[in-house]
Each structure stands twice: as C-alpha cells, then as structure tokens.
Amino acid sequence: MAWVRVCPVSKLPVEGRQVVEIEGEEVLVVRTARGIFAVENRCSHAGVALAEGPVEEETIVCPLHRARFSLASGEALSPPAYEGIATFPVRVEGEWVWVGSVRAQESSEEEAVG
C-alpha cells in the first residue's frame, strides 16, 4: 500500500473534515473524538457528496436522503442506502495525516516494472 500525505493534523480539528483528491477520487477525511477516518466522498445511494452531511459520533449522514454510513467500516447503516462506501486506512505521523491508497501503490508498481 502506498501512503499519501493529505493534511496537517492541526488543520483537522475534532468534528472537522477535509476533502482531498487521491488518484482522481474524492476522499473525505473526518476527525471525531475517537479518531481520524477516510471514506469516499460519495453516497452509494444518490451519488451526492457526503462532505456536506452531518457527522454524528462515528457516522456520516447523506445530506440528501439521510442515509447513514459508518466512518470506520463504510457499512450502510440505514435506508435508502443499502451498499456501503469505500474506506481508506489512515495514520498520523508527526503533524501529518496520511491516507493509504491501493491505486497509488499499483501505479508505483507499474512504473517500477516498466
């Protein structure tokens, strides 16, 4: 897995969020009282940006139809969404938040082979 540095921890207060682009995909990075999570920034039901929805404990709520998703697992927790969303591993090193990207790793491996 390749790791992408996304933002300083100081720019992500508790209950804060930031949308970053990793390999052409919008990723929502959210900090709660329990930790920092990264999920795809798209509701699996309606396709709208989840960044506009409220964070309630460890869930993100779709601003359009109120579907709820676990920030930890990506699991759809309420209708009208039945499919989950992608999650990404997160680590903090020093002052930086890093998000794991399988696609970035695949690109690096292709370059190394070529």
N, C-alpha and C positions, 0 to 999 in steps of 0.2 A: 504494500500500500504506500502511495505517495502522500505526503502531507503538504497542505497549502496554508501559508500564514495569512489569516484573514483580517484580524484587527487587534489593537491593543486591548487588554483586559479593562483598562481604565475608561475606554470608550463604550463599555458594555455594562452599565450599572444593573443591579438587581431589578428585574422586570423590564430590562432594556432589550432591544432587538436590533439586528442589523441584517440587511440583505446583501449578500455578496454573490459574485458570479464565479463559479468554478467549472472550468471546461465547458462553457456555454450554458450551464444550468444555474438557475437562481436558487440559492440556498439561504434559508432563513436561520440565523444564529440567534438563539434566545438564552438569556440568563435568568434563572429563577433562584429562589432561596436555596434550592437543592443542587444547583449546578448549571452547567452550560450545555446546551443541546443544539444540534444542527439537523434540520429537516428540509425536504424540498419545499419550495415556496409556492405550492400549487395544491389546491383542494382536489382530491381524487374524484369528487362528485361533479363539481361545477367548473373546475379549472381556474378559479379566481385565486388571486394572491392571498395567502394566509397571513402575510405580514400585517395586513390591515385589521385582523381579528384580535379579540382579546386573548390574553394568556391567563388561564385560571389554574393555579397550582402547577401541575406538570402537563397541562393540556393546552392546545391551541384550538381556538374556535373559528370556524369559517365565518367571515363577515356576511356572507350572502344567505345561507340557509341554516346556519348554526350547527353544522356537523362538527363533532369534536374528534381530535386526534391526540394520541399520546405522544408527547415530545420524546420520550425515552425509546419507545418501540415503533412508532409510526402507525400503530394499530388504529383503525377507525372505531371510535367508541360510541357513536350514535348516528342514527339515520339523519339525513338521507344518504350519507356516505357509507358504503359497505366495504370498499377497498381501502387499504392503508396507504400511507405515503412513505417515501424513502427517507431513511435516516442515515446520518453520516457520523463516524466516530469523531470525538473532539478531545483535544488535550491542551493543557496550558503549560507553556514553557516560559519561565521568567515573566515578562509583561505581555506575552503574545498568546492569542488564541489560534490554534491550528485545527484544521478540519481535514480528515482523511478523504482521499479521492482515489477510487479504483481506476477511473478513467485516466487520471494523470499518471498513474503507475503504468497503465497499458501503453500510453503514449511514450513514456520514457523507455519501456522495454522495446517498443518498435524501433525507436531511434537507436538504441544500443545494438539491435540486431542488424539494422541497415547499415 
